[in-house]
Amino acid sequence: MNTVDAKRVLETALICAPQPATLRELRTLFNDALGSDTIKQLLLDLQQDWASRGVELVQVASGWRFQSRPEMREYLDRLHPEKPPRYTRATLETLAIIAYRQPVTRGDIEEIRGVTVNSLILKQLEDRGWVEVIGHRETVGRPALFATTRQFLDDLGLKSLDELPLLESPAMQAGVLEALEKVTAPETELQIGAAESLTEETLTGAEGQVAVSPATEEALDASGNPLTNADGESGHLRSEPSDPSESTP
């Protein structure tokens, strides 16, 4: 099979795939006649072929997929005017803590935020497919350890936790929560409908950014152990009035 035909096979398979495809899965298209390095090069060639189009080929945590470019979202949203479910600030703060400090227990989250974590928040994140229990801490009560999932990275358009933005400035810090709030799962059969990449432009360009409560900020300052990213660096999130529905422990 020549290069043109091989690229056509890959292109067709990825457009029709209901979820991202791994290199191993794509090799089965050719009965393993093509190695992983060859297929990866063909995928990079396909990326260039689609560079000037409204759809792009990207690699996320679960594999490769086609998706719409962020600048197309304004138009695609007109096809799906329904608003996706919005998450409370408490939910987004909890997700951010898990993402940057994982693995963490419910007690860890409560210590950082300074308020009791409603069990429904963790269930909501688990049902969304963004958070899962990966084990238990060997201590009294063996509390569950929570971490983010591949689906979480896929929905953010990231390949790994290393690509999470650094929390270096107030705009980036608050923007992390704003970006999480905006994320929706791809809605079309081509996996091209909704998810925006978590880029600096996305984070700093949003208005009305979601921010953390004073309790969270104070807990981070007091502990001297702020949210850390995948590279071990840290930063503080901007303060806003706390959620009146929450109570301090």
Secondary structure as UniProt FT lines:
FT   HELIX           3..16
FT   HELIX           23..27
FT   HELIX           28..30
FT   TURN            31..32
FT   HELIX           36..49
FT   TURN            50..52
FT   STRAND          55..60
FT   TURN            61..62
FT   STRAND          63..68
FT   HELIX           70..72
FT   HELIX           73..76
FT   TURN            77..79
FT   HELIX           89..101
FT   HELIX           106..113
FT   HELIX           119..128
FT   STRAND          131..136
FT   TURN            140..141
FT   STRAND          144..148
FT   HELIX           150..156
FT   HELIX           161..163
FT   HELIX           170..182
FT   TURN            189..190
FT   HELIX           200..204
FT   HELIX           214..223
FT   TURN            230..231
FT   TURN            244..245
//
